[in-house]
Amino acid sequence: RKVGIDRVCYKLNAVVADKQGDYELLLLDVGDKRQRPYLKMLNPSIGTWHVEGCDPSCKTVIEALNWRNGCNEKPLLLT
């Protein structure tokens, strides 16, 4: 919170791999020269952005959400 998501993404050379609504799948280098996927999302209950790590196999926002939610079904609506 003190640093801010935008600054973290800038410092880690974030690349947007996929975007859907208020979700972005970012590829970040956390210091080991590998691009790792992170899901950036807006928390609607408190209005702040946050980033969560995803399984390395995630290539899209939908795959990251499915991994995060523990299912393989496509969400009917991204909220």
C-alpha positions as CSV (number, residue, x, y, z in Angstrom):
1,R,0.0,0.0,0.0
2,K,2.7,2.4,0.9
3,V,4.6,1.9,-2.4
4,G,1.5,1.6,-4.7
5,I,0.7,-1.1,-7.3
6,D,1.6,1.2,-10.2
7,R,5.1,1.8,-8.9
8,V,5.6,-1.9,-8.1
9,C,4.5,-2.8,-11.7
10,Y,6.8,-0.2,-13.1
11,K,9.8,-1.3,-11.1
12,L,9.2,-5.0,-12.0
13,N,8.8,-4.2,-15.7
14,A,5.3,-5.5,-15.9
15,V,4.0,-6.6,-19.2
16,V,0.2,-7.0,-19.7
17,A,-0.4,-10.4,-21.1
18,D,-4.2,-10.2,-21.1
19,K,-6.9,-7.8,-20.0
20,Q,-10.6,-8.2,-19.3
21,G,-12.6,-5.4,-17.6
22,D,-11.0,-4.6,-14.3
23,Y,-8.6,-7.6,-14.5
24,E,-5.1,-7.8,-16.0
25,L,-2.8,-10.7,-16.2
26,L,0.6,-9.2,-15.7
27,L,4.0,-10.8,-16.3
28,L,6.5,-9.7,-13.7
29,D,10.2,-10.4,-13.2
30,V,10.6,-10.6,-9.4
31,G,14.4,-10.7,-9.6
32,D,15.1,-14.2,-11.0
33,K,15.0,-13.3,-14.7
34,R,11.7,-15.2,-15.2
35,Q,8.4,-13.8,-16.2
36,R,5.8,-14.9,-13.7
37,P,2.0,-14.3,-14.0
38,Y,0.2,-12.1,-11.5
39,L,-3.5,-11.2,-11.6
40,K,-4.1,-7.5,-11.0
41,M,-7.7,-6.7,-10.0
42,L,-9.8,-4.0,-8.5
43,N,-11.3,-4.9,-5.1
44,P,-14.8,-3.5,-5.4
45,S,-15.6,-3.6,-1.7
46,I,-12.7,-1.2,-0.7
47,G,-11.9,0.3,-4.1
48,T,-8.2,-0.5,-4.2
49,W,-6.1,-2.5,-6.7
50,H,-4.2,-5.6,-5.6
51,V,-2.0,-8.2,-7.3
52,E,-2.0,-12.0,-6.6
53,G,0.4,-14.6,-7.9
54,C,-1.0,-17.2,-10.3
55,D,0.1,-20.6,-11.4
56,P,2.9,-20.3,-14.1
57,S,0.6,-22.1,-16.6
58,C,-1.9,-19.2,-16.6
59,K,-1.8,-17.3,-19.9
60,T,-5.1,-15.4,-19.8
61,V,-7.3,-13.6,-17.2
62,I,-9.9,-16.4,-17.5
63,E,-7.2,-19.1,-16.8
64,A,-6.0,-17.1,-13.8
65,L,-9.5,-16.6,-12.4
66,N,-10.2,-20.3,-12.9
67,W,-7.0,-21.3,-11.1
68,R,-7.7,-18.8,-8.3
69,N,-11.3,-20.0,-7.9
70,G,-10.4,-23.7,-8.2
71,C,-12.6,-24.5,-11.1
72,N,-12.4,-24.8,-14.9
73,E,-15.7,-23.2,-15.7
74,K,-15.7,-19.9,-17.5
75,P,-17.3,-17.2,-15.3
76,L,-20.6,-15.9,-16.6
77,L,-19.7,-12.4,-15.5
78,L,-16.4,-10.7,-14.4
79,T,-17.2,-8.5,-11.5
